[in-house]
Amino acid sequence: MNAWGYTDVGKQRTENQDAYFIDINKEHTQALCVVCDGMGGAKAGNVASKVAIEAFVGRVQGLMRPKRSVEQLKQIMKEAIRYANEQVHSLALADVKYRGMGTTLVAILISGDSAVIGNIGDSRAYFVDHDGIRRITRDHSLVEDMVLLGELTEEQAKDHPNKNLITRAIGTDDSVTVDLYELVITPDSHLLLCSDGLSNLVSDQEILYEIVHGGEFDSCCKRLTEIANSRGGFDNITSVLIAL
């Protein structure tokens, strides 16, 4: 098991408010990977993503032990999310310049052949194996809700003017609900975590191609970023690739 990450400010923004973290423990066959996409003004989004990752990672590392079950991974994920939300929300209330800040968070915890993915917001997790690519997470966004209700097609959602309005985030309220997904680890499969700066400009099939045929794994995230930037790079772009 191995993982690589890459983050870029993009072509339109002056500050990178995305953040990511990777921790691979090969001795215990465990992994922790996180991507956050901050929001809330010139400096606040950057602070929100940084604080969320530090709080989340610190709580996970304090709770993780070897050979955790799926149910134990779920409890660790929920507790770490709760703590990260508390830290970001408290800081937003304490300092007026951070008022209203928040961040998306998508993370994976792996222990042995068990994995749990947690998601809040519209950053995404994809799974790639010999059968192709599938998106694991569901966006917490206005347009995703409209698609689920049958009010928009997937194609219409891609160009909708409100596609960046998210309905759930870390730090914007005193509590938050995380969506959890179980995954059985299979050999020679891959996971990709990414912010919407990537997924809005690079298709699922292009992600699949770059992982399977594009070249070395350690440059995959950079190649995906270059594709997004070639199409305008309208947002910060961040991804983490995990080879299982």
C-alpha positions as a Markdown table, in Angstrom:
| # | Residue | x | y | z |
|---|---|---|---|---|
| 1 | Met | 0.0 | 0.0 | 0.0 |
| 2 | Asn | 1.2 | 3.4 | -0.9 |
| 3 | Ala | -0.1 | 6.9 | -1.5 |
| 4 | Trp | 0.8 | 10.2 | -3.2 |
| 5 | Gly | -0.8 | 13.6 | -3.1 |
| 6 | Tyr | -0.6 | 16.9 | -5.0 |
| 7 | Thr | -2.2 | 20.3 | -4.5 |
| 8 | Asp | -2.1 | 23.4 | -6.7 |
| 9 | Val | -3.6 | 26.9 | -6.5 |
| 10 | Gly | -5.0 | 26.6 | -10.0 |
| 11 | Lys | -5.1 | 29.4 | -12.7 |
| 12 | Gln | -7.7 | 31.8 | -11.2 |
| 13 | Arg | -7.1 | 31.9 | -7.5 |
| 14 | Thr | -4.4 | 33.8 | -5.6 |
| 15 | Glu | -4.4 | 31.5 | -2.5 |
| 16 | Asn | -4.7 | 27.7 | -2.1 |
| 17 | Gln | -7.4 | 27.0 | 0.5 |
| 18 | Asp | -7.2 | 23.2 | -0.1 |
| 19 | Ala | -5.2 | 20.9 | 2.1 |
| 20 | Tyr | -4.4 | 17.2 | 2.3 |
| 21 | Phe | -2.7 | 14.7 | 4.6 |
| 22 | Ile | -1.3 | 11.2 | 4.0 |
| 23 | Asp | -0.1 | 8.6 | 6.6 |
| 24 | Ile | 0.7 | 5.1 | 5.6 |
| 25 | Asn | 1.7 | 2.5 | 8.3 |
| 26 | Lys | 2.9 | -0.5 | 6.3 |
| 27 | Glu | 3.9 | -2.4 | 9.5 |
| 28 | His | 0.2 | -2.6 | 10.6 |
| 29 | Thr | -1.3 | -2.3 | 7.0 |
| 30 | Gln | -3.1 | 0.9 | 8.0 |
| 31 | Ala | -3.6 | 4.2 | 6.2 |
| 32 | Leu | -5.1 | 7.6 | 6.9 |
| 33 | Cys | -5.7 | 10.0 | 3.9 |
| 34 | Val | -7.7 | 13.3 | 4.0 |
| 35 | Val | -8.6 | 16.1 | 1.5 |
| 36 | Cys | -10.2 | 19.3 | 2.6 |
| 37 | Asp | -11.4 | 22.3 | 0.5 |
| 38 | Gly | -11.8 | 25.4 | 2.6 |
| 39 | Met | -14.3 | 28.2 | 2.2 |
| 40 | Gly | -15.2 | 31.5 | 3.8 |
| 41 | Gly | -13.2 | 34.5 | 2.5 |
| 42 | Ala | -9.7 | 35.6 | 1.8 |
| 43 | Lys | -7.9 | 33.9 | 4.7 |
| 44 | Ala | -10.7 | 32.0 | 6.5 |
| 45 | Gly | -11.0 | 29.1 | 4.0 |
| 46 | Asn | -7.3 | 28.4 | 4.3 |
| 47 | Val | -7.5 | 28.4 | 8.1 |
| 48 | Ala | -10.6 | 26.2 | 8.1 |
| 49 | Ser | -9.0 | 23.4 | 6.0 |
| 50 | Lys | -5.8 | 23.6 | 8.0 |
| 51 | Val | -7.5 | 23.4 | 11.4 |
| 52 | Ala | -9.8 | 20.7 | 10.3 |
| 53 | Ile | -7.0 | 18.4 | 9.0 |
| 54 | Glu | -4.9 | 19.0 | 12.1 |
| 55 | Ala | -7.8 | 18.3 | 14.5 |
| 56 | Phe | -9.1 | 15.3 | 12.5 |
| 57 | Val | -5.7 | 13.7 | 12.1 |
| 58 | Gly | -4.7 | 14.3 | 15.7 |
| 59 | Arg | -7.9 | 12.6 | 17.0 |
| 60 | Val | -7.6 | 9.6 | 14.6 |
| 61 | Gln | -4.0 | 9.0 | 15.5 |
| 62 | Gly | -4.9 | 9.1 | 19.1 |
| 63 | Leu | -7.6 | 6.5 | 18.7 |
| 64 | Met | -6.1 | 4.1 | 16.1 |
| 65 | Arg | -4.7 | 0.8 | 17.1 |
| 66 | Pro | -3.6 | -2.2 | 15.1 |
| 67 | Lys | -6.3 | -4.5 | 13.6 |
| 68 | Arg | -9.3 | -2.2 | 13.9 |
| 69 | Ser | -12.7 | -3.6 | 12.7 |
| 70 | Val | -15.0 | -1.8 | 10.3 |
| 71 | Glu | -17.2 | -0.8 | 13.2 |
| 72 | Gln | -14.2 | 0.5 | 15.2 |
| 73 | Leu | -13.1 | 2.5 | 12.1 |
| 74 | Lys | -16.6 | 4.0 | 11.8 |
| 75 | Gln | -16.5 | 5.1 | 15.4 |
| 76 | Ile | -13.0 | 6.6 | 15.0 |
| 77 | Met | -14.1 | 8.5 | 11.9 |
| 78 | Lys | -17.2 | 9.9 | 13.6 |
| 79 | Glu | -15.3 | 11.0 | 16.7 |
| 80 | Ala | -12.6 | 12.7 | 14.6 |
| 81 | Ile | -15.2 | 14.5 | 12.4 |
| 82 | Arg | -17.0 | 15.6 | 15.5 |
| 83 | Tyr | -13.8 | 17.0 | 17.0 |
| 84 | Ala | -12.7 | 18.7 | 13.8 |
| 85 | Asn | -16.1 | 20.4 | 13.5 |
| 86 | Glu | -15.9 | 21.6 | 17.1 |
| 87 | Gln | -12.4 | 23.1 | 16.5 |
| 88 | Val | -13.3 | 24.9 | 13.3 |
| 89 | His | -16.7 | 26.1 | 14.6 |
| 90 | Ser | -15.2 | 27.4 | 17.9 |
| 91 | Leu | -12.5 | 29.4 | 16.1 |
| 92 | Ala | -15.1 | 30.9 | 13.7 |
| 93 | Leu | -17.2 | 32.1 | 16.7 |
| 94 | Ala | -14.1 | 33.4 | 18.6 |
| 95 | Asp | -12.7 | 35.6 | 15.8 |
| 96 | Val | -14.9 | 37.8 | 13.6 |
| 97 | Lys | -12.6 | 37.5 | 10.6 |
| 98 | Tyr | -13.2 | 33.8 | 10.6 |
| 99 | Arg | -17.0 | 34.1 | 11.0 |
| 100 | Gly | -18.9 | 31.6 | 8.7 |
| 101 | Met | -15.8 | 29.7 | 7.6 |
| 102 | Gly | -16.0 | 26.0 | 6.8 |
| 103 | Thr | -14.4 | 23.2 | 4.8 |
| 104 | Thr | -15.3 | 20.0 | 3.0 |
| 105 | Leu | -13.6 | 16.9 | 4.2 |
| 106 | Val | -13.3 | 13.5 | 2.5 |
| 107 | Ala | -11.1 | 10.9 | 4.3 |
| 108 | Ile | -10.3 | 7.2 | 4.3 |
| 109 | Leu | -9.2 | 5.0 | 7.2 |
| 110 | Ile | -7.8 | 1.6 | 6.3 |
| 111 | Ser | -6.9 | -1.3 | 8.6 |
| 112 | Gly | -6.0 | -4.6 | 7.0 |
| 113 | Asp | -8.6 | -5.4 | 4.3 |
| 114 | Ser | -11.2 | -3.1 | 5.9 |
| 115 | Ala | -11.7 | 0.5 | 5.0 |
| 116 | Val | -14.2 | 3.3 | 5.9 |
| 117 | Ile | -14.6 | 6.5 | 3.9 |
| 118 | Gly | -16.1 | 9.6 | 5.5 |
| 119 | Asn | -17.5 | 12.5 | 3.5 |
| 120 | Ile | -18.8 | 16.0 | 4.2 |
| 121 | Gly | -19.3 | 18.5 | 1.3 |
| 122 | Asp | -18.5 | 18.0 | -2.3 |
| 123 | Ser | -14.9 | 16.7 | -2.3 |
| 124 | Arg | -15.0 | 13.1 | -3.6 |
| 125 | Ala | -13.7 | 9.6 | -3.3 |
| 126 | Tyr | -13.4 | 7.3 | -6.3 |
| 127 | Phe | -12.6 | 3.6 | -6.4 |
| 128 | Val | -10.7 | 2.1 | -9.4 |
| 129 | Asp | -10.2 | -1.6 | -10.1 |
| 130 | His | -10.3 | -4.0 | -13.1 |
| 131 | Asp | -14.0 | -3.3 | -13.6 |
| 132 | Gly | -13.4 | 0.4 | -14.1 |
| 133 | Ile | -14.1 | 3.5 | -11.9 |
| 134 | Arg | -17.0 | 4.3 | -9.6 |
| 135 | Arg | -17.7 | 7.3 | -7.4 |
| 136 | Ile | -18.1 | 6.2 | -3.8 |
| 137 | Thr | -19.3 | 9.5 | -2.2 |
| 138 | Arg | -22.3 | 11.6 | -2.8 |
| 139 | Asp | -21.9 | 15.4 | -3.0 |
| 140 | His | -23.6 | 17.4 | -0.3 |
| 141 | Ser | -24.6 | 20.1 | -2.8 |
| 142 | Leu | -27.7 | 21.8 | -4.1 |
| 143 | Val | -27.3 | 20.4 | -7.6 |
| 144 | Glu | -26.8 | 16.9 | -6.3 |
| 145 | Asp | -30.0 | 17.1 | -4.4 |
| 146 | Met | -31.7 | 18.3 | -7.5 |
| 147 | Val | -30.3 | 15.4 | -9.5 |
| 148 | Leu | -31.6 | 12.9 | -6.9 |
| 149 | Leu | -35.0 | 14.5 | -7.0 |
| 150 | Gly | -35.1 | 14.2 | -10.8 |
| 151 | Glu | -35.1 | 18.0 | -11.3 |
| 152 | Leu | -31.7 | 17.9 | -13.2 |
| 153 | Thr | -29.8 | 15.4 | -15.2 |
| 154 | Glu | -26.2 | 14.6 | -14.5 |
| 155 | Glu | -25.2 | 16.6 | -17.6 |
| 156 | Gln | -27.3 | 19.6 | -16.6 |
| 157 | Ala | -25.7 | 19.6 | -13.2 |
| 158 | Lys | -22.2 | 20.0 | -14.6 |
| 159 | Asp | -23.0 | 23.4 | -15.9 |
| 160 | His | -25.5 | 24.6 | -13.4 |
| 161 | Pro | -24.8 | 28.1 | -12.0 |
| 162 | Asn | -25.3 | 26.9 | -8.4 |
| 163 | Lys | -23.1 | 23.8 | -8.6 |
| 164 | Asn | -20.7 | 25.1 | -6.0 |
| 165 | Leu | -23.3 | 25.6 | -3.3 |
| 166 | Ile | -22.7 | 22.9 | -0.7 |
| 167 | Thr | -25.3 | 21.9 | 1.9 |
| 168 | Arg | -23.0 | 20.4 | 4.5 |
| 169 | Ala | -19.6 | 21.5 | 5.7 |
| 170 | Ile | -17.2 | 21.2 | 8.6 |
| 171 | Gly | -17.3 | 24.2 | 11.0 |
| 172 | Thr | -20.4 | 26.0 | 9.8 |
| 173 | Asp | -22.7 | 24.7 | 12.6 |
| 174 | Asp | -22.1 | 23.3 | 16.0 |
| 175 | Ser | -22.7 | 19.8 | 14.8 |
| 176 | Val | -22.4 | 18.0 | 11.5 |
| 177 | Thr | -23.4 | 14.6 | 10.1 |
| 178 | Val | -20.9 | 12.5 | 8.2 |
| 179 | Asp | -21.7 | 10.0 | 5.4 |
| 180 | Leu | -19.8 | 6.8 | 6.0 |
| 181 | Tyr | -19.0 | 4.1 | 3.3 |
| 182 | Glu | -17.6 | 0.7 | 3.9 |
| 183 | Leu | -15.1 | -0.8 | 1.5 |
| 184 | Val | -13.3 | -4.2 | 1.2 |
| 185 | Ile | -9.7 | -3.7 | 0.1 |
| 186 | Thr | -8.8 | -5.7 | -2.9 |
| 187 | Pro | -5.3 | -6.1 | -4.4 |
| 188 | Asp | -4.3 | -4.0 | -7.3 |
| 189 | Ser | -7.2 | -1.5 | -6.8 |
| 190 | His | -6.9 | 2.3 | -6.3 |
| 191 | Leu | -8.7 | 5.1 | -4.4 |
| 192 | Leu | -8.6 | 8.7 | -5.4 |
| 193 | Leu | -9.7 | 11.5 | -3.1 |
| 194 | Cys | -10.1 | 15.0 | -4.6 |
| 195 | Ser | -11.5 | 18.5 | -4.3 |
| 196 | Asp | -14.1 | 19.8 | -6.7 |
| 197 | Gly | -11.4 | 21.8 | -8.5 |
| 198 | Leu | -10.4 | 18.5 | -10.1 |
| 199 | Ser | -13.7 | 16.7 | -10.4 |
| 200 | Asn | -15.4 | 19.8 | -12.0 |
| 201 | Leu | -12.9 | 19.8 | -14.9 |
| 202 | Val | -11.7 | 16.2 | -15.3 |
| 203 | Ser | -14.1 | 13.4 | -16.1 |
| 204 | Asp | -14.4 | 10.0 | -14.4 |
| 205 | Gln | -13.0 | 8.3 | -17.5 |
| 206 | Glu | -10.1 | 10.6 | -17.7 |
| 207 | Ile | -9.3 | 9.9 | -14.0 |
| 208 | Leu | -9.5 | 6.1 | -14.8 |
| 209 | Tyr | -7.2 | 6.5 | -17.8 |
| 210 | Glu | -4.5 | 8.4 | -15.9 |
| 211 | Ile | -4.5 | 5.9 | -13.1 |
| 212 | Val | -4.4 | 2.8 | -15.3 |
| 213 | His | -2.6 | 3.9 | -18.4 |
| 214 | Gly | -1.2 | 7.5 | -17.8 |
| 215 | Gly | 2.2 | 6.6 | -16.4 |
| 216 | Glu | 3.8 | 6.2 | -13.0 |
| 217 | Phe | 1.5 | 6.4 | -9.9 |
| 218 | Asp | 3.7 | 9.0 | -8.2 |
| 219 | Ser | 3.0 | 11.5 | -10.9 |
| 220 | Cys | -0.7 | 10.7 | -11.4 |
| 221 | Cys | -2.1 | 13.5 | -9.2 |
| 222 | Lys | 0.1 | 16.0 | -10.9 |
| 223 | Arg | -1.0 | 14.9 | -14.4 |
| 224 | Leu | -4.7 | 15.2 | -13.4 |
| 225 | Thr | -3.9 | 18.7 | -12.0 |
| 226 | Glu | -2.3 | 19.7 | -15.4 |
| 227 | Ile | -5.5 | 18.5 | -17.2 |
| 228 | Ala | -7.7 | 20.7 | -14.9 |
| 229 | Asn | -5.4 | 23.7 | -15.3 |
| 230 | Ser | -5.4 | 23.3 | -19.1 |
| 231 | Arg | -9.2 | 23.8 | -19.0 |
| 232 | Gly | -9.0 | 27.0 | -16.9 |
| 233 | Gly | -8.0 | 25.9 | -13.4 |
| 234 | Phe | -10.9 | 27.9 | -12.0 |
| 235 | Asp | -10.4 | 26.6 | -8.4 |
| 236 | Asn | -7.7 | 25.1 | -6.2 |
| 237 | Ile | -7.0 | 21.5 | -7.3 |
| 238 | Thr | -6.1 | 18.7 | -4.9 |
| 239 | Ser | -6.0 | 14.9 | -5.1 |
| 240 | Val | -4.6 | 11.9 | -3.2 |
| 241 | Leu | -4.0 | 8.6 | -5.0 |
| 242 | Ile | -3.9 | 5.4 | -2.9 |
| 243 | Ala | -2.6 | 2.2 | -4.4 |
| 244 | Leu | -3.9 | -0.8 | -2.5 |
